[in-house]
């Protein structure tokens, strides 16, 4: 597959269009003159391009809408703008504005709903979840009930509740139903909020093929099979199993598909009814195994049936697939919404995130670092973010913040590895000159940080397998995923260990990648490092990870034996994907784990990392707000340093770069040679600096 080359570079001072901000424009003006004025304004304000889709009554079913888009695309290209193709009418992606399921109602998504009630009496009433009855069972809680053991619970439906009788002891009684998923906001259609609309089953290849036929193929009909001649990438927006809602329910929701049920039966010989009791109720070995198998199936189907099929279609039409998933921020949401974020992102050409706040401290470090790590591991160049001031406008009822605050929010994402910004900012609080300055600033930073690889010797493992096993079927809402202090404490410990470890790495200016289990399995071990795709990590951090396939544990043990370091944070190696616990893992744990710390907030972990990992930037102030990313390309070594503070900050820096070194000012576009590796620099509030060491003769000019 070939892709259109980015626009020619204009030097550091005048960065290329591909590195600048892209404006999301779902509904260009109806009048041609107004559309021309819009394009001229975007060029004047320094935008690199825009995100577009067909618009108008009837959406993709009306040829006129597509021809109007085609004319707009040609005018935008002529203006020098780069375009992304948005794949939905509203969001989440998959419905095609209702066209996917038109005449195909059997492809609509359904989910399992589990209502539970704990009782110590002989009678119990479980409020009935919506949908058709699937199974009911009683799980023993106390010693008296455990003597009897779990059993299928006969129930009768009366006045909105399932009634049953249980033996002596304390029991958790559960009724599981299957129902359609109309999630309000998450199935909103363009032009109306919280409008329930049927959503297709994205784990079902047939439903995804239907979506591709009525969306992507329609664009190809009008614009031609070489869609890459018109668009940089597609933008898919928040596809998921839709296994959540905004209101808190009284029952738990589990992703389901007939395709998933078939996969589990073929792979393990298990029926859904046989898996559900332990999966939902058992925190022990049987439940851990059931949950591992179930959510691995969800992950596989979401990655291949949706993202894989979309990527394959796009690549066959010379086009990159891109976009982002739903709720990347809370790791617990990954379980039900798509099984494994990493696995899904691997099947995207431009993996992405969204960021709904412009307040820097609200921007999660780790989401950007996950997608940029996936891109590095899969040989992709670009990553994407959809930033906005949604939180400020909707939750706080405030206008968009000023320029320096928006810059601080974007700095965090650039530091994490984002190279393309498709923005929902209105920029109504910025002057035209400030908008031009922001576009130039972002373009300068991104243009220096797109190519090459991070100079990282530390890898942090994405702990999804452990999360699968610790999942709890509880009533959830979109907001409950963020309630770290409540809910499933065993799973929340994993999430907090992951987040806190990243905070420690950033605070100590230690460069790192995030890897998944597949990376561990595919890597070569040698010379004290885990080596993959041109990267090498001599330290692997396990944030509360106790479950991995046995071959992964064996790879990590080999790493330690060869001179590398495997660091356990919280939990120690315990389980495989088939045994809970696994004696063979316990036997190798002492060899496998080089160092063990009780938690990511243990000061001993920070001290160990400072001694063994080494910072990628020296500073004079231990509590410095400076954070870094360090990249190496074929031509240069680049250090990006941000001041993650609303206050100006002066520090003396020791740069880990070979001489000669240049200082690149992303605000002015100037380039200044430095006389050594040590420099005292004053950072503006939420300001940044670029330092570059050319691996070929440096640029002599002091300008761009």
Secondary structure, 3 states (H helix, E strand, C coil): CCCCCCCCCECCCECCHHHCEEEECCCCCCCHHHHHHHHHHHHHCCCCEEEECCCCCCHHHCHHHHHHHHHHHHHHHHCCCEEEEECCCECCCCCHHHCCCCCCHHHECEEEEEEEEEECCCEEEEECCCCEEEEEEEEECCHHHHHHCCEECCCEEECCEEEEECCCCCEEEEEEEEEECCCHHHHCECCECCCCCCCECCCCHHHHHHHHHHCHHHHHHHHCCCHHHCCCEEEEEEECCCCCCCCCCCCEEEECCHHHHHHHHHHHCCCHHHHHHHHHHCCCHHHHHHHHHHHHHHHHHHHHHHHHHHHHHHHHCCCECEEEECCCCCHHHHHHHHCCHHHHHHCCCEEEEEECCCCHHHCCHHHHHHHHHHHHHCCCCCCEEEECCHHHHHHCCCCCCCHHHHHHHHHHHHHHCCCEEEECCCCCCCCHHHHHHHHHHHHHHHHHHCCCEECCCEEEECCHHHHHHHCCCCCCCCCHHHCCCCCCHHHHHHHHHHHHHHHHHHHCCCCEEEECHHHHHHCEEECCEEEECCEEECEEEEECCCECCHHHHHHHHHHHHCCCEEEEECCCCCECCCCCCCHHHHHHHHHHCCEEECCCCCHHHHHHHHHHCCCCEECCCCCCCEEEEEEECCCEEEEEEEECCCCCEEEEEEECCCCCEEEECCCCCCEEEECCCEEEEEECCCCEEEEEEECCCCCCCCCC
